[in-house]
Amino acid sequence: MFLGKIIGTVWATKKYETLENFKFLIVQPINSEMKNNGEPLVAVDTVGAGPGEIIFYITASEAVIPLPVDFAPVDASIVGIVDTIN
């Protein structure tokens, strides 16, 4: 899992059928010191995150696991909202 910050929303008029009920968010990867750690990416929101929130996300083939389908063309999924970092 990786840390990230929501920096935007992607609006899509057409989506792959299994993704129609999900929103896409732009995530800036960050490290534990809240510093940018790579290029922004688009992730499927599975937890109801919003702009400015710190989240954690998963990538690669595991990204489809939180979705209620067997297959979806997903490379990254948001799986949690961070309350605090110590």
C-alpha positions in Angstrom: 0.0 0.0 0.0 1.1 3.5 -0.7 0.2 7.0 0.7 -1.3 9.7 -1.4 -3.2 13.0 -1.4 -6.3 13.6 -3.5 -5.5 16.6 -5.7 -8.4 16.4 -8.2 -11.3 14.6 -9.8 -11.6 13.0 -13.3 -14.9 13.4 -15.0 -15.7 10.7 -17.5 -18.9 10.7 -19.7 -18.3 7.0 -20.7 -16.8 4.4 -18.4 -16.1 0.7 -18.6 -19.4 -0.9 -17.6 -18.2 -2.4 -14.3 -16.8 1.1 -13.2 -20.0 3.1 -13.8 -20.8 3.5 -10.1 -17.3 4.6 -9.1 -15.5 7.9 -9.3 -12.0 8.5 -10.4 -9.7 10.7 -8.4 -6.2 12.2 -9.1 -3.8 11.0 -6.5 -0.4 12.6 -5.7 1.8 9.9 -4.1 3.5 11.1 -0.9 5.9 9.8 1.7 5.4 9.6 5.5 6.7 13.2 5.7 3.9 14.4 3.4 6.4 15.2 0.6 5.6 14.4 -3.1 6.9 11.0 -4.1 6.5 10.6 -7.8 4.0 11.6 -10.5 0.2 11.9 -9.9 -2.0 9.0 -11.0 -5.7 8.2 -11.5 -7.3 5.8 -9.0 -10.7 4.3 -8.5 -12.3 5.5 -5.3 -13.8 2.7 -3.3 -14.1 4.5 0.1 -15.6 7.9 -0.6 -12.5 10.0 -0.4 -12.5 13.7 -1.4 -10.2 16.5 -2.5 -7.4 17.3 0.0 -7.7 14.0 2.0 -4.7 11.8 2.7 -5.4 8.2 1.5 -3.8 4.9 1.0 -4.0 3.1 -2.3 -3.0 -0.2 -3.9 -1.7 -0.8 -7.5 -1.2 -3.5 -10.1 -3.3 -6.6 -10.3 -4.4 -6.2 -6.6 -6.2 -2.9 -7.5 -9.3 -4.9 -8.6 -9.7 -6.7 -5.3 -11.8 -4.0 -3.5 -14.2 -3.9 -6.4 -17.4 -6.0 -6.4 -16.5 -7.5 -9.8 -14.3 -10.3 -11.0 -12.6 -8.1 -13.7 -12.2 -4.4 -14.3 -9.4 -2.5 -16.1 -8.0 -0.9 -13.0 -4.4 -0.1 -12.1 -4.9 1.8 -8.8 -7.7 1.7 -6.2 -8.1 3.9 -3.1 -8.7 1.6 -0.2 -8.6 3.9 2.9 -8.7 7.4 4.3 -5.9 8.3 6.7 -6.8 9.9 10.0 -3.3 10.5 11.4 0.3 9.8 10.7 2.7 9.4 13.6 
